[in-house]
Amino acid sequence: MLNKFNRIIAIFTLFSMFLPFAASAEDFDYNNILSDEEAMDYASMTKGDIQDFFKEQNSFLKNYWYEGNNPDPSQVDMGVDEKYIEKRQAAEIIYNAAQEAKINPKFLLTLLQKEQSLIENDSPSIRNLDYAMGYYCYDGQPCNPKFKGFGKQVRGTALQFQYYIDNIYEYNYQPNKSSCIDDATPYLPCTATATQIKPENKITAAMYVYTPHVHGNKLFSNLWNRYDFSGVVGSIDILTGIFPNGALVKARDGEDTAVYLIQSGQKRAFSSMNALVSRFDPQLVLNVESSELAKYAEGLNIEHMNYSVLEVPSGDKYLIDGLTKRLIAGDEVFRQLGINPEEVENVEEADLAAYQIGEALADTDSSPFEQLMQDPTTGGVYYVKDGKKAPIIDPSILEMNYSDIKIKEVTTKTLDDLVKIAPVKLENGSLIMKDSNPDVYVVYEGKRRLIPDGATFEKLGYSWANIYTVPTKVMNFHATEVPISTN
């Protein structure tokens, strides 16, 4: 699907009809609008953070849903011809686009306000939403209806900027190259009405390609600062200590006996053993030095068991699914979940803060509970959840991920009715090696990281007994990431 973005060399110039304030030259650097590191900090916000931002701004988008071809990053792996017609909240669409394109969601939020005032306009028009990013809207021409739709606009813009950053030297505006902006051409010498610029980085050059006007980029800069989006790059925070994001750890010395999940540079304690074992295999907990654990800031505790149902004073009920909270949209959906009403826990809104916002449960035909289903014709096994099926490519993945789930044999039609998504990868913390090769890798977020030596292995608290030998196809299915280092 990315191929269609690779040929786009057009300039986008549609600006907001409802500018919140006049752009000022104060604190605006023509040549360095934003750093590349900030622009590519795709881990700066979770889906919950984006939704909270909408609520803080009292944005129309806090309650906006879009239905269309909106694959999440895992579905994109299935290929360019697959269509995933999904109904998603605006926050999820922005988050998914940011993760797929490796673009800061704050960058996308700022563009939404700059182009169509969608953060602050409490009653946007249908056209504002349909052309939310000004994507494929040329100066003085109607917008291209092929790219109509909030989801298409957000995803298309994110991928476009990804392409700009990777291929910026194909364009007239380039890092360390002097050009003219607000001119009939970008070439020197500038006319009297133009401004000479010399972008210092890729994202600044890309922003001039997207918006070849000073005032539009000044507006972006003012909005970025107004929303207080500058600051420490989130992806750097993840590297605070030596443990990968997603690791389960416990101090092997000292008085602290809690088990923690490492997440976004923080350690999050499980309030009970039930809260832990309902989500993770306790054998994956690493016994580590307390001095290393102390490097992480305290995060919110994980108090509730997986698949708990929590009811807030407003009457809304949420299913806790992993580390997300999923709104149960109606009594019939709740009934279909098969949960005893007496098991519903009454909590305060603040108790939900520990969980990110997940996709609402609105379809009575799909189950949020994980299952394994086997095709009676081929013998293939699928991981099934939320009306989607993910193939399991090898028995070793089945054994390592789902040894406690019974496989259910179903009809071929049952499987045909499910949406096919990318194959299952090994769970976080899986230790793997190949036959006749001493290299040991640990899997995190679908990728494998080499553990360079025995000293590093033991410092990280891993157990030699937990290493699995896997086939080459399973090893190669997990792309390599930078080796783990304890330095």
Legacy VTK file of the C-alpha trace (Angstrom):
# vtk DataFile Version 3.0
C-alpha trace
ASCII
DATASET POLYDATA
POINTS 487 float
0.000 0.000 0.000
2.956 2.291 0.516
3.729 2.312 -3.190
1.064 4.873 -3.877
2.815 7.285 -1.534
6.209 6.856 -3.182
5.268 8.878 -6.253
3.627 11.774 -4.500
5.623 14.920 -5.193
2.701 17.319 -4.888
2.588 20.315 -2.566
-0.234 20.590 -0.060
-1.445 24.020 0.873
-4.940 23.931 2.374
-5.006 25.961 5.582
-7.457 26.276 8.405
-10.482 28.503 7.923
-10.662 29.085 11.667
-7.217 30.259 12.753
-7.113 30.514 16.555
-4.712 33.422 16.565
-2.422 35.331 14.247
0.932 33.671 13.648
3.853 35.550 15.090
7.520 35.552 14.204
8.404 35.357 17.901
10.486 32.258 18.699
10.048 30.986 15.156
13.174 29.643 13.505
12.671 29.482 9.758
15.398 26.889 9.413
14.615 24.640 12.370
10.878 24.382 12.944
11.174 21.059 14.748
13.933 18.550 15.414
14.037 15.238 13.563
14.123 13.460 16.931
10.876 15.101 18.029
9.165 14.465 14.702
10.000 10.763 14.796
9.236 10.189 18.491
6.320 7.877 17.738
6.316 6.586 21.344
5.517 10.011 22.807
1.794 9.287 23.373
-0.371 6.250 23.940
-3.930 5.963 22.628
-5.063 6.955 26.096
-2.817 10.022 26.078
-4.318 11.149 22.773
-7.857 10.656 24.052
-6.998 12.551 27.250
-5.602 15.391 25.120
-8.915 15.573 23.233
-10.777 15.721 26.535
-8.487 18.451 27.913
-9.109 20.523 24.790
-12.824 19.641 24.839
-12.308 18.617 21.241
-15.025 17.384 18.936
-12.704 14.458 18.182
-13.047 13.016 21.690
-16.322 11.402 20.616
-15.629 11.039 16.893
-15.620 7.630 15.192
-14.650 6.885 11.597
-15.477 3.752 9.648
-13.371 2.846 6.633
-10.232 1.023 5.533
-8.165 1.607 8.662
-5.625 -1.168 9.250
-3.652 -1.175 12.447
0.134 -1.666 12.115
-0.108 -5.444 12.554
-2.695 -5.717 9.788
-0.495 -3.731 7.408
1.958 -6.639 7.486
-0.605 -8.741 5.649
0.034 -6.910 2.365
-1.033 -3.982 0.259
-4.139 -5.596 -1.210
-5.877 -6.386 2.071
-8.774 -4.182 3.154
-9.648 -3.742 6.814
-12.931 -1.907 7.153
-12.942 -0.919 10.797
-14.857 1.544 12.946
-12.330 3.282 15.173
-12.158 6.295 17.446
-10.128 9.277 16.269
-7.520 8.654 19.000
-6.917 5.104 17.786
-6.663 6.182 14.137
-4.029 8.783 15.028
-2.123 6.361 17.240
-2.123 3.610 14.596
-0.943 6.010 11.893
1.862 7.253 14.141
3.033 3.724 14.933
2.921 2.591 11.309
4.755 5.614 9.938
7.036 6.097 12.969
5.837 9.709 13.244
5.148 11.572 16.485
1.381 11.586 17.216
1.862 15.110 18.598
2.983 16.120 15.120
-0.235 14.722 13.637
-2.383 16.424 16.287
-0.773 19.783 15.555
-1.397 19.324 11.825
-5.075 18.550 12.524
-5.456 21.954 14.161
-3.293 23.778 11.619
-5.169 22.418 8.615
-8.823 22.232 9.715
-8.971 23.427 13.363
-10.171 19.983 14.407
-8.674 20.156 17.897
-10.442 23.354 18.922
-13.436 23.681 16.586
-16.366 22.209 18.531
-18.619 21.923 15.456
-16.529 21.132 12.391
-18.205 20.636 9.037
-18.277 17.313 7.256
-15.753 18.728 4.813
-13.414 19.653 7.689
-13.454 16.012 8.768
-13.285 14.546 5.268
-10.144 16.544 4.445
-8.765 16.749 7.960
-5.089 17.055 6.987
-5.407 18.903 3.684
-3.956 15.764 2.149
-4.220 15.849 -1.658
-5.716 19.340 -1.505
-3.836 21.585 -3.924
-3.734 25.352 -3.783
-6.617 26.813 -5.784
-8.008 23.363 -6.700
-10.671 21.088 -5.212
-9.457 18.284 -2.964
-9.073 14.844 -4.523
-12.111 12.751 -3.435
-10.001 9.573 -3.647
-8.424 10.616 -0.333
-11.651 11.748 1.310
-12.243 10.542 4.851
-10.728 11.223 8.269
-8.899 7.884 8.431
-7.456 8.180 4.929
-6.318 11.722 5.604
-4.539 10.928 8.877
-2.862 7.755 7.667
-1.985 9.220 4.280
-0.338 12.268 5.825
1.645 10.199 8.324
2.970 7.928 5.574
3.666 10.931 3.362
5.903 12.491 5.998
7.598 9.131 6.511
8.366 9.126 2.794
9.553 12.756 2.877
11.985 12.019 5.708
13.349 8.900 3.986
13.604 10.561 0.561
13.941 14.275 1.261
16.735 14.742 -1.277
14.240 14.067 -4.076
12.603 17.421 -3.356
13.463 21.079 -3.902
13.535 21.830 -0.182
16.447 19.916 1.352
18.564 20.040 4.520
21.467 22.510 4.274
20.284 23.811 0.902
19.263 27.462 0.503
15.881 27.984 -1.167
13.152 30.575 -1.461
9.817 30.213 0.289
6.666 32.166 -0.647
8.114 32.513 -4.136
6.951 31.369 -7.542
9.871 28.944 -7.473
12.117 27.717 -4.656
15.240 28.792 -6.540
17.654 31.590 -5.734
17.746 34.530 -5.900
14.526 35.224 -4.013
12.037 37.816 -5.167
11.206 40.795 -2.969
8.175 39.020 -1.473
10.016 35.795 -0.649
12.101 34.585 2.282
15.367 32.711 1.935
15.534 29.578 4.027
18.129 26.865 4.664
16.523 23.945 6.542
18.783 22.450 9.172
17.129 19.034 9.260
14.885 16.671 7.332
11.586 17.436 9.039
11.913 21.194 8.518
12.572 20.633 4.818
9.637 18.204 4.680
7.309 20.738 6.268
8.148 23.256 3.554
7.439 20.615 0.911
4.052 19.966 2.508
3.282 23.637 3.173
5.396 26.014 1.013
4.420 29.108 2.994
6.045 30.808 5.963
2.761 31.697 7.659
1.509 28.094 7.647
4.669 26.806 9.272
4.673 29.670 11.775
1.175 28.608 12.722
2.353 25.034 13.222
5.200 26.238 15.448
2.882 28.410 17.532
0.421 25.557 18.002
3.188 23.086 18.891
4.396 25.425 21.625
0.907 26.331 22.761
0.062 22.661 23.331
3.367 22.316 25.199
4.467 19.480 22.932
8.164 20.255 23.223
10.216 18.379 25.789
12.041 15.118 26.447
11.733 12.645 23.608
9.582 9.771 24.843
11.527 7.017 23.137
14.612 8.044 25.075
12.744 7.553 28.348
12.210 3.898 27.483
15.965 3.384 27.705
16.259 4.640 31.289
17.549 1.290 32.554
18.826 -1.950 31.099
15.526 -3.847 30.876
13.553 -3.904 27.606
10.116 -2.362 27.478
7.640 -5.073 28.526
9.990 -6.974 30.845
8.644 -8.492 34.081
11.096 -7.931 36.934
11.502 -8.477 40.657
14.341 -7.426 42.977
16.464 -10.364 44.125
17.882 -8.372 47.012
16.472 -5.849 49.474
13.024 -5.629 51.024
10.950 -4.874 47.924
9.049 -8.062 47.011
6.770 -6.608 44.313
6.741 -7.825 40.711
6.925 -4.999 38.191
6.158 -4.486 34.524
8.645 -2.201 32.757
6.653 0.167 30.562
7.679 3.469 28.943
10.544 4.089 31.339
8.496 3.281 34.447
8.070 0.253 36.714
4.457 -0.672 37.360
3.781 -2.954 40.326
1.196 -5.728 40.254
-1.001 -5.294 43.316
-1.670 -9.029 43.590
-0.487 -12.328 42.200
-3.885 -12.693 40.488
-3.322 -9.429 38.618
-0.020 -10.861 37.357
-0.911 -14.462 36.475
-4.148 -13.499 34.726
-1.966 -11.678 32.157
1.525 -13.185 32.118
3.426 -16.386 32.762
5.089 -15.872 36.172
8.044 -17.970 34.968
9.009 -14.986 32.809
9.636 -12.777 35.863
13.320 -11.807 36.015
15.127 -11.656 39.363
17.280 -8.559 39.052
19.506 -6.290 41.091
17.532 -3.766 43.143
20.000 -1.061 42.118
18.936 -1.506 38.469
15.252 -1.555 39.380
15.696 1.681 41.342
16.578 3.520 38.110
12.935 3.411 37.020
10.264 5.855 38.148
7.207 4.475 39.914
4.253 4.043 37.559
0.604 3.348 38.331
-0.086 -0.025 39.939
-1.842 -2.770 37.995
-4.589 -3.697 40.454
-7.276 -5.664 38.652
-7.303 -9.127 37.154
-7.422 -9.450 33.420
-10.996 -9.547 32.083
-12.386 -7.814 35.158
-15.447 -5.660 34.527
-15.329 -2.285 36.257
-18.302 0.049 36.608
-17.809 3.783 37.264
-20.362 6.077 38.980
-21.776 7.196 35.612
-22.908 3.618 35.004
-20.426 2.941 32.207
-18.872 -0.511 32.347
-15.371 -1.354 31.119
-13.745 -4.682 30.392
-10.090 -4.766 31.458
-8.297 -6.373 28.531
-4.593 -6.725 29.235
-3.530 -3.171 30.036
-6.444 -1.495 28.285
-9.963 -0.515 29.346
-12.674 -1.238 26.794
-16.071 0.427 27.046
-18.926 -2.093 26.968
-21.376 -0.342 24.662
-24.780 -1.442 25.936
-26.546 -4.060 28.011
-26.804 -6.568 25.163
-23.035 -6.528 24.622
-22.553 -7.056 28.359
-25.002 -9.973 28.312
-23.194 -11.565 25.391
-19.907 -11.442 27.301
-21.399 -14.000 29.695
-20.089 -12.294 32.835
-22.024 -12.687 36.079
-23.388 -9.234 37.063
-22.356 -9.962 40.649
-18.710 -10.016 39.516
-18.817 -6.396 38.326
-16.610 -4.175 40.509
-17.693 -0.635 41.378
-14.769 1.774 41.082
-14.071 5.480 40.747
-13.051 7.099 37.458
-9.554 7.582 38.876
-9.151 3.810 39.210
-9.246 3.514 35.418
-6.261 5.817 34.931
-3.866 2.859 35.033
-5.318 1.475 31.790
-5.034 2.800 28.267
-8.185 3.297 26.216
-8.853 0.268 24.060
-11.326 -0.358 21.272
-14.898 -0.201 22.541
-16.930 -3.422 22.638
-19.923 -2.768 20.417
-20.270 -5.944 18.322
-22.177 -8.822 19.913
-20.848 -11.236 17.266
-17.157 -11.014 18.189
-15.552 -12.061 21.459
-12.755 -10.176 23.245
-11.631 -13.413 24.904
-8.649 -15.137 23.316
-9.168 -18.573 21.766
-7.283 -21.085 19.646
-9.201 -22.508 16.679
-8.133 -25.280 14.320
-9.157 -25.635 10.697
-10.452 -29.218 10.253
-9.371 -29.273 6.599
-5.794 -27.964 6.773
-5.039 -28.587 10.453
-3.838 -24.992 10.749
-4.255 -23.306 14.126
-5.270 -19.671 14.569
-5.221 -17.276 17.502
-8.706 -15.736 17.558
-9.844 -12.548 19.279
-12.264 -9.720 18.469
-13.483 -11.366 15.288
-9.946 -11.661 13.894
-7.768 -14.698 13.253
-3.977 -14.682 13.334
-2.216 -17.748 11.859
0.291 -19.604 14.020
3.118 -20.540 11.655
4.863 -23.167 13.789
4.112 -25.476 16.761
6.945 -23.875 18.751
5.014 -20.572 18.849
1.910 -22.447 19.957
3.833 -24.155 22.762
5.633 -21.045 23.976
2.689 -18.617 23.827
-0.422 -20.657 24.532
0.385 -23.882 26.377
-2.512 -23.188 28.777
-5.217 -22.643 26.112
-7.126 -25.598 24.709
-7.413 -25.779 20.927
-10.993 -25.756 19.646
-11.819 -27.481 16.361
-14.336 -25.452 14.379
-15.877 -25.489 10.923
-14.118 -23.939 7.969
-17.011 -21.474 7.681
-16.437 -20.266 11.241
-12.858 -19.413 10.331
-13.848 -17.933 6.952
-16.119 -15.456 8.746
-13.176 -14.043 10.693
-10.875 -11.276 9.463
-7.367 -12.550 8.781
-4.529 -10.517 10.287
-0.757 -10.884 10.548
0.628 -14.154 11.974
1.310 -14.447 15.703
4.774 -13.579 16.976
6.403 -14.807 20.164
5.468 -13.119 23.407
7.659 -10.587 25.176
10.508 -12.172 27.104
10.748 -15.344 25.026
14.336 -16.645 24.897
15.223 -18.355 21.629
18.159 -19.888 19.809
18.712 -22.121 16.747
20.256 -25.572 16.589
24.074 -25.558 16.369
24.186 -21.801 16.975
25.090 -20.502 20.456
23.527 -17.050 19.957
20.622 -16.404 22.318
17.976 -13.774 21.579
15.167 -12.319 23.645
11.940 -11.290 21.935
10.293 -7.948 22.674
7.531 -6.274 20.692
7.831 -8.812 17.890
11.569 -8.382 17.363
14.585 -10.313 18.646
17.515 -8.753 20.441
20.816 -10.540 20.805
22.080 -11.132 24.340
25.796 -10.710 23.649
27.300 -12.823 26.430
26.658 -14.884 29.546
27.417 -12.005 31.919
24.726 -9.857 30.304
22.300 -12.801 30.341
22.745 -13.316 34.065
22.737 -9.627 34.963
19.359 -9.330 33.277
18.052 -12.187 35.444
17.319 -14.674 32.671
17.254 -18.424 33.309
19.198 -20.798 31.071
16.402 -23.349 31.502
13.934 -21.041 29.739
15.736 -20.981 26.370
13.803 -22.577 23.509
15.382 -23.937 20.347
13.262 -22.822 17.395
13.285 -23.512 13.641
14.997 -21.077 11.296
11.656 -19.834 9.955
10.559 -18.806 13.453
13.871 -17.083 14.117
13.738 -15.211 10.804
10.076 -14.300 11.364
11.264 -11.982 14.158
13.336 -9.135 12.733
16.586 -8.324 14.504
16.802 -5.255 16.712
19.858 -3.726 18.383
21.604 -6.096 20.833
20.878 -5.686 24.531
23.568 -3.832 26.445
24.015 -3.388 30.182
26.506 -0.523 29.796
LINES 1 488
487 0 1 2 3 4 5 6 7 8 9 10 11 12 13 14 15 16 17 18 19 20 21 22 23 24 25 26 27 28 29 30 31 32 33 34 35 36 37 38 39 40 41 42 43 44 45 46 47 48 49 50 51 52 53 54 55 56 57 58 59 60 61 62 63 64 65 66 67 68 69 70 71 72 73 74 75 76 77 78 79 80 81 82 83 84 85 86 87 88 89 90 91 92 93 94 95 96 97 98 99 100 101 102 103 104 105 106 107 108 109 110 111 112 113 114 115 116 117 118 119 120 121 122 123 124 125 126 127 128 129 130 131 132 133 134 135 136 137 138 139 140 141 142 143 144 145 146 147 148 149 150 151 152 153 154 155 156 157 158 159 160 161 162 163 164 165 166 167 168 169 170 171 172 173 174 175 176 177 178 179 180 181 182 183 184 185 186 187 188 189 190 191 192 193 194 195 196 197 198 199 200 201 202 203 204 205 206 207 208 209 210 211 212 213 214 215 216 217 218 219 220 221 222 223 224 225 226 227 228 229 230 231 232 233 234 235 236 237 238 239 240 241 242 243 244 245 246 247 248 249 250 251 252 253 254 255 256 257 258 259 260 261 262 263 264 265 266 267 268 269 270 271 272 273 274 275 276 277 278 279 280 281 282 283 284 285 286 287 288 289 290 291 292 293 294 295 296 297 298 299 300 301 302 303 304 305 306 307 308 309 310 311 312 313 314 315 316 317 318 319 320 321 322 323 324 325 326 327 328 329 330 331 332 333 334 335 336 337 338 339 340 341 342 343 344 345 346 347 348 349 350 351 352 353 354 355 356 357 358 359 360 361 362 363 364 365 366 367 368 369 370 371 372 373 374 375 376 377 378 379 380 381 382 383 384 385 386 387 388 389 390 391 392 393 394 395 396 397 398 399 400 401 402 403 404 405 406 407 408 409 410 411 412 413 414 415 416 417 418 419 420 421 422 423 424 425 426 427 428 429 430 431 432 433 434 435 436 437 438 439 440 441 442 443 444 445 446 447 448 449 450 451 452 453 454 455 456 457 458 459 460 461 462 463 464 465 466 467 468 469 470 471 472 473 474 475 476 477 478 479 480 481 482 483 484 485 486
